Amino acid sequence: MRTLTSVAEILSCISEYQFEEDQLSHLLTDSLANRQPVLNSIDQLKTLRNGFDVVHQKSQMLDDRVTNTATTAARIGLRVLVIEQEMSRVKEAGEHVMQTMDLKVTY
């Protein structure tokens, strides 16, 4: 901060402040005049948001379907495993029966 010692310095300083005030006033006026493009952009963003909301809802529905399908597939996989184990036991039992029949025929 400088010290003003004469009337000329004070007037010069006031003149500088008035010049800066005029520049700021013009900038503010320009900014307010350019308000409409900003409002238009905001409207476009709102429209995009609505579109994103729809996409989000659809993706949530798809996620639910995929989750249900994966759960069903896991249950089916476990049941197939149980059936394969049973088939293996039946095969072993069949082989045992065949061996028993062969032994009966031989004796």
Residue pairs with C-beta under 8 A, 6 or more apart in sequence:
4 10
4 13
